[in-house]
């Protein structure tokens, strides 16, 4: 139980409240009634209790602090709200706003549909869930274009590309479809994609040729050639350097090679003849001997060597000319066809160069014989490179080996080419399509889509639970109706449930087209009681209940009903099974605040609220009764500060707000007349409220205009300008313009008493009453 609010700081109008400053302020009891005019701070006080309920400082006062004294002299500070364990229930304007909502979108003339209690929160939560669900669905939909773009590969792009690849690698002779394409993807990833792509167009074309080739070719033998040009050149070089001895020289023969050959051949032919077959002259023995000596000397030997060398060179030329190379590239597999064609076409020039070099050697030998037989001469230099012919033969053999290898391992080679080309085509397609980027985006989108789907499913499930809760709460309409009818003291009004689990108000079994402020209060307060009832009696007896102005917007006829409802609800018989007739308090501690004097009077005079508590005196051991109720007043002491104080003795004594107001104003006027400097924040409100009640009592047919009523009570309204000025202020303006009003209070009081003096008997009876 809360015994005191020791201090309050920066909590609305309670800027600097200290309980102990007022020695007359008694501790809170089990039952507590608090009276205060509007804007005095009643609702603010209820928000302190809201902070206890919510275990957090009220959102409107983030810098606020307060300190309580609980039973057994325990102190509790607002810094430790999360540790406050007692259940607290509060009914105030905030509760009405939070627990009662109606459909402002209802069509004109249609019945007003509303939610009450937890349904207001649940309906709001359902709305928020629906917004979240819709947002998640939109986000899910936003993922689908990315997924759909990627799914095109699965749906048709792979199929179309597979057709193209099948045509390239086999001209449609082997199966290759979407399934084969996807199987190949198992070995290709974003990281190794480039390793499968062939950059050289030549290699790609070779693979295409081999992939589409057939095995109907013959093998070729490699070419084994012993090219002797180097050795022949070396031999000719040596012969050109020789210088034979000139033992017998016949100059004419030395200078004429043809003549030399003719004579040499003729000598063998005519060696034993006596006459020359050519000219018919006699052939002398000396001539024969001279010629034989000439042809048998060193010069002859060199010429013989040259002749032999010439024969070798000619044999080499004949050999080269006899070599047969492949006639057509078409005799070779497609893989080497282009390169073999190049070799075939280049052979003529290669052979020609080689033979030309051999002919050069022959010419050099002739140059030696013709006039240089006894001279040392150097061989003429040429630019011929034997390596060109050797490389040609080597390359030709390489092509032949490649050709032979292919036809001997044709299936393996072709399959390998197809596989390599296939991987290249797939990888190239994937790269050009940014496939792996799209795949990653699609996977991310699918992950998000799945998250959104799960999110939507969870939220839909929660939403369904909330919808089910709506049905559960609306099932309690009978209990709610019971309290509403007691609250309004009417049997012809009740609430019903619509098909979408909203409430509607029925008046005489017909749907209401609007809700009055009183009906709204009745519905909200009835739900408050239903909600509190749901705790069960035992829990209710552990609960602190704070009720702030439950009669707001109700007329006088209903105020007694509210009092009666509170009285019967919180003080019950048939709870104690051992003593059914005993009245039991259905709360731990009860606080009721009000601005309405009539309602306050009901509460003040309640036998249950005023019932004393029986205790045993710890000293004497005797039974005794002690007060178990407290009466308090909230009062503004300046424009920004209010205090909680003991209830004024006048309020305790008088059963009329009217007399209480007059006592305040009369006391104020006396103090002014006695020369005192009185600054009472209550007087402007008291003056206006008294003027309102007095004029309404005198002129009841003008319920809405104090000014009009004053005009009907006096001869010259101009004599009451200041008083009239007070009648123009609204309740809110009264709260915000006290300083302005206080400046003219003495004049206004004089004018009020002048007005009362017009009714002498009434004025005198008022003074006697106080």
Long-range contacts (C-beta under 8 A, 24 or more apart in sequence): 1-28, 1-30, 1-70, 1-71, 1-544, 1-588, 1-589, 2-28, 2-68, 2-69, 2-70, 2-544, 2-589, 3-27, 3-28, 3-68, 3-69, 3-70, 3-71, 4-28, 4-68, 4-69, 5-48, 5-66, 5-67, 5-68, 5-644, 6-66, 6-67, 6-68, 6-69, 6-75, 7-65, 7-66, 7-67, 8-48, 8-64, 8-65, 8-66, 9-64, 9-65, 9-66, 10-61, 10-63, 10-64, 10-65, 11-44, 11-47, 11-48, 11-58, 11-61, 11-64, 11-65, 11-66, 12-41, 12-44, 12-47, 12-60, 12-61, 12-64, 13-40, 13-41, 13-44, 13-636, 13-640, 13-641, 13-642, 14-41, 14-44, 14-45, 14-48, 14-641, 14-642, 14-643, 15-640, 15-641, 16-641, 17-642, 17-643, 17-644, 19-644, 22-643, 22-645, 22-646, 24-645, 24-646, 25-632, 25-644, 25-645, 25-646, 26-630, 26-646, 27-630, 28-589, 28-591, 28-630, 29-627, 29-628, 29-629, 29-630, 30-585, 30-587, 30-588, 30-589, 30-590, 30-613, 30-628, 30-629, 31-585, 31-589, 31-590, 31-609, 31-628, 31-629, 31-630, 32-589, 32-590, 32-591, 32-592, 32-629, 32-630, 32-631, 32-632, 33-592, 33-593, 33-594, 33-600, 33-603, 33-604, 33-609, 33-629, 33-630, 33-631, 33-632, 33-647, 34-591, 34-592, 34-593, 34-594, 34-631, 34-632, 34-633, 34-634, 34-644, 35-593, 35-594, 35-595, 35-597, 35-600, 35-631, 35-632, 35-633, 35-634, 35-647, 35-651, 36-593, 36-595, 36-633, 36-634, 36-635, 36-642, 37-595, 37-682, 37-685, 37-689, 38-595, 38-731, 38-735, 39-636, 39-731, 39-732, 39-734, 39-735, 40-595, 40-634, 40-635, 40-636, 40-642, 41-634, 41-636, 41-642, 42-548, 42-549, 42-593, 42-594, 42-595, 42-634, 43-92, 43-93, 43-94, 43-548, 43-549, 44-642, 45-548, 45-593, 45-634, 45-644, 46-90, 46-92, 46-94, 46-546, 46-548, 46-593, 47-92, 47-94, 49-88, 49-90, 49-544, 49-546, 49-591, 50-88, 50-90, 50-92, 50-94, 51-78, 51-81, 52-81, 52-84, 52-86, 52-88, 52-544, 53-87, 53-88, 53-89, 53-90, 54-81, 55-81, 55-82, 55-84, 56-81, 56-82, 57-81, 86-542, 86-543, 86-544, 86-588, 87-535, 87-539, 87-542, 87-543, 87-544, 88-543, 88-544, 88-545, 88-546, 89-528, 89-531, 89-532, 89-543, 89-544, 89-545, 89-546, 90-545, 90-546, 90-547, 90-548, 91-524, 91-525, 91-528, 91-545, 91-546, 91-547, 91-548, 91-550, 92-546, 92-547, 92-548, 92-549, 93-548, 93-549, 93-552, 95-524, 95-528, 96-520, 96-521, 96-524, 96-525, 99-524, 99-527, 99-528, 100-520, 100-523, 100-524, 100-527, 102-515, 103-502, 109-513, 110-513, 111-504, 111-505, 111-511, 111-512, 111-513, 112-504, 112-505, 112-511, 112-512, 112-513, 112-514, 112-515, 113-498, 113-500, 113-502, 113-503, 113-504, 114-502, 114-503, 114-504, 114-505, 114-515, 114-523, 115-502, 115-503, 116-480, 116-495, 116-503, 116-523, 116-524, 116-527, 117-473, 117-527, 117-530, 117-531, 118-469, 118-473, 118-531, 119-469, 119-470, 119-473, 119-474, 119-501, 119-502, 119-503, 122-466, 122-469, 122-470, 122-473, 123-470, 123-502, 125-466, 126-463, 126-466, 126-467, 126-470, 129-459, 129-462, 129-463, 129-466, 130-463, 132-455, 132-459, 133-456, 133-459, 133-460, 133-463, 136-452, 136-455, 136-456, 136-459, 137-452, 137-456, 139-448, 139-452, 140-448, 140-449, 140-452, 140-453, 140-456, 143-445, 143-446, 143-448, 143-449, 143-452, 144-445, 144-449, 146-438, 146-441, 146-442, 146-445, 147-442, 147-445, 147-446, 147-449, 149-438, 149-442, 150-438, 150-439, 150-441, 150-442, 151-442, 153-433, 153-435, 157-433, 158-182, 161-426, 161-429, 164-425, 165-422, 165-425, 165-426, 168-208, 168-211, 168-421, 168-425, 169-208, 169-211, 169-212, 169-418, 169-421, 169-422, 169-425, 170-211, 170-212, 170-418, 171-212, 174-418, 176-422, 181-426, 184-422, 184-423, 184-426, 185-426, 187-423, 188-423, 188-426, 188-427, 188-430, 189-436, 190-436, 190-440, 193-427, 193-430, 193-431, 193-436, 194-427, 194-431, 196-423, 196-424, 196-426, 196-427, 197-424, 197-427, 197-428, 197-431, 198-420, 198-424, 204-421, 204-424, 206-335, 206-417, 207-417, 207-418, 207-420, 207-421, 207-424, 208-421, 209-334, 209-335, 209-337, 210-333, 210-334, 210-335, 210-406, 210-413, 210-414, 210-417, 211-414, 211-417, 211-418, 211-421, 212-334, 213-333, 213-334, 213-335, 213-414, 215-407, 215-410, 215-411, 217-331, 217-332, 217-333, 217-403, 217-407, 218-331, 218-407, 219-403, 219-404, 219-407, 219-408, 220-326, 220-331, 220-332, 220-400, 220-403, 220-404, 221-400, 222-397, 222-400, 222-401, 223-323, 223-325, 223-393, 223-396, 223-397, 223-400, 225-323, 225-393, 227-354, 227-386, 227-389, 227-390, 228-312, 228-316, 229-316, 229-354, 229-357, 229-358, 229-361, 229-386, 230-386, 232-309, 232-312, 232-313, 232-316, 232-358, 232-361, 233-357, 233-361, 233-379, 235-309, 235-312, 236-309, 236-313, 236-361, 236-364, 236-365, 236-379, 237-378, 237-379, 239-302, 239-305, 239-306, 239-309, 239-365, 239-368, 240-364, 240-365, 240-367, 240-368, 240-372, 240-376, 240-377, 240-378, 240-379, 241-376, 241-377, 241-378, 242-302, 242-305, 242-376, 243-374, 243-375, 243-376, 244-297, 244-298, 244-299, 244-301, 244-302, 244-373, 244-374, 245-297, 245-298, 246-299, 246-374, 247-293, 247-297, 247-298, 248-290, 248-293, 248-294, 248-297, 249-294, 249-299, 250-290, 250-291, 250-294, 253-294, 254-299, 254-371, 254-373, 254-374, 255-371, 257-366, 257-369, 257-370, 260-303, 260-369, 263-291, 264-295, 267-291, 267-292, 267-295, 299-373, 299-374, 302-373, 303-369, 303-373, 306-365, 306-368, 306-369, 309-365, 310-362, 310-365, 313-358, 313-361, 313-362, 313-365, 314-362, 316-358, 317-355, 317-358, 317-359, 320-351, 320-354, 320-355, 320-358, 321-351, 321-355, 323-351, 325-396, 332-399, 332-403, 333-403, 333-406, 333-407, 335-402, 335-403, 335-406, 335-413, 336-399, 336-402, 336-403, 336-406, 339-395, 339-399, 340-396, 340-399, 340-403, 343-392, 343-395, 343-396, 343-399, 346-392, 347-392, 350-388, 350-389, 350-392, 353-384, 353-388, 353-389, 354-384, 354-386, 354-389, 356-384, 357-382, 357-384, 357-386, 360-384, 467-501, 470-501, 471-501, 474-501, 474-502, 474-503, 476-530, 477-503, 479-530, 479-533, 480-523, 480-526, 480-527, 480-530, 483-525, 483-526, 483-529, 483-530, 483-565, 484-522, 484-523, 484-526, 486-561, 486-564, 486-565, 486-568, 487-522, 487-525, 487-526, 487-558, 487-561, 487-562, 487-565, 488-518, 488-519, 488-522, 488-558, 488-561, 489-557, 489-558, 489-561, 493-519, 495-523, 516-553, 517-552, 517-553, 518-553, 518-554, 518-555, 518-558, 520-553, 521-550, 521-551, 521-552, 521-553, 521-554, 522-554, 522-558, 525-550, 525-562, 529-565, 529-569, 537-572, 537-575, 537-584, 537-586, 540-586, 540-587, 541-584, 541-585, 541-586, 541-587, 541-588, 542-588, 543-587, 543-588, 544-587, 544-588, 544-589, 544-590, 544-591, 545-570, 545-587, 545-589, 545-590, 545-591, 546-591, 546-592, 546-593, 547-590, 547-591, 547-592, 547-593, 548-593, 548-594, 549-593, 549-594, 549-595, 549-596, 550-592, 550-594, 551-594, 551-596, 551-599, 556-598, 559-596, 559-598, 559-599, 559-602, 560-602, 562-599, 563-599, 563-602, 563-603, 563-606, 566-592, 567-606, 567-608, 570-608, 571-608, 583-608, 583-611, 593-634, 597-656, 597-657, 597-660, 598-657, 600-651, 601-655, 604-631, 604-652, 605-655, 635-681, 635-682, 636-681, 636-682, 636-738, 637-681, 638-681, 639-681, 639-736, 639-738, 639-739, 650-770, 654-769, 654-770, 657-689, 657-693, 658-690, 658-693, 658-694, 658-697, 659-766, 659-769, 659-770, 661-686, 661-689, 661-690, 661-693, 662-690, 662-766, 662-769, 662-770, 663-770, 665-690, 665-749, 665-752, 666-766, 666-767, 666-770, 668-745, 668-749, 669-746, 669-749, 669-750, 669-753, 672-746, 672-749, 679-742, 681-738, 681-742, 683-742, 683-745, 683-749, 684-726, 684-734, 684-738, 684-741, 684-742, 684-745, 685-734, 687-726, 687-745, 687-748, 687-749, 687-752, 688-726, 688-727, 688-729, 688-734, 690-752, 691-723, 691-726, 691-727, 691-752, 692-727, 694-756, 698-759, 710-755, 713-755, 713-758, 714-755, 714-758, 719-751, 719-754, 720-751, 720-754, 720-755, 721-751, 722-747, 722-748, 722-751, 723-748, 723-751, 723-752, 723-755
